[in-house]
Amino acid sequence: MLHTLYQEALNRKQHPKEGSYTNYLFDKGLDKILKKVGEEATEVIIGAKNADKIEIANETADILYHLAVMLVETGVTPEDVESVLTARQGKQSNVHDRKEITEY
């Protein structure tokens, strides 16, 4: 899925289309793209907190799209991300070294 979104964003960057939201983001630059990633991340959190499956699905789709645009803009490929995930697979987490959060 991320690879498909990435390819679509890359294609749009290489072959701009007038009126395209993706091209609007590329034209505005990295700061605008990152602002949208942050907004969408917040909306995913709100959807999850509200236990609203439809909202979670919609906002997750939005953040994945904006992440794909950000990857294209920064020159990071889905393969780069996959390499990191593959290297982490099967490794023990250091979470047990962190202090537990007991107050919210």
N, C-alpha and C positions, 0 to 999 in steps of 0.2 A: 504494500500500500504506500509506504513512504517513498519507495523507489519510483512508483508511478507519479505521485505528486511532484517529486523532485524533477523527473523528466519533463513533466508538463511546465513547471516553472522555468526550467532551463531552456526549453523550447521557446517560451514566451520572451525570455530575456534575449535570446538569439534572434528571434523573429517577432519584434514588437507588433502589437495589434492595437490600433487606436481605440480608446475607450475601455481597454482591459484594466481590471482592478490590479492584476499582477504587475502590469507595466507601471501603473500608478505608484505601486509600492517601490519598484525598482527606481523609478524616477525620483522619488522622495528620498531614497537612500537608506542606509543601514539604521539610522536612528529611528526612522518611522517604522521600519520593519520590526525592530526590537520592541518598540512601544506596543505594537500590535501583538507580538508574542506575549508580552507581559500582561496585556489586557485579557487575552484569551486564557492564559494560565489562571488568572484570577477568576474568570467566569467558570472555568472547570471546577475550581475549588468551591465556588458558591453552589454550583449545580450538585456537586457531591455532598456538600453540607446539607442541602435541601433534600437529598435523596430523590432527586428528580431524574429518572433514567433518560428521558427524552432530552432534557437540558444537558445532561452529562454527554450524551452521544453527539449532540449538535456542537457543543463547545469543544469537545475533543476533536471533532472533525476540523473545526476552525483552527485549533492550535497546531494540529498536524500540518495543515496547509501552510500556515504562517511559518512554521519551522522549516518546511521544505523551501520556501522562498528565502529564508534566512541562510539556509545551507548553500543555496545557489549563490547568493550575494557574497558569502564569505569564502566560497571555493572549497567547502567541505562536502564530500560526497557521502551518499548512503553507505558506500563500501567502507569509508573511513569510520563511520559510526559502528558498522557491523564488526569491523576488526576490533574495536575497543570492547564491544559486548562479548565477542568470542573469547578475547583474552581474559575477561572477567569470569566467564562461565566456569562453574565448579569450584571457584575459590571461596574460601571461608571469609565471611564478613567480619569487620572489626567493630560491628555495632555493639557487641558486649562490652567494649571498652568505654563506651559513651555513657554519661550519666543519664538515667531515666528521667523523663519529664513526668512529673506527678501533678503539677498544677497548670491549669490553662487559664 
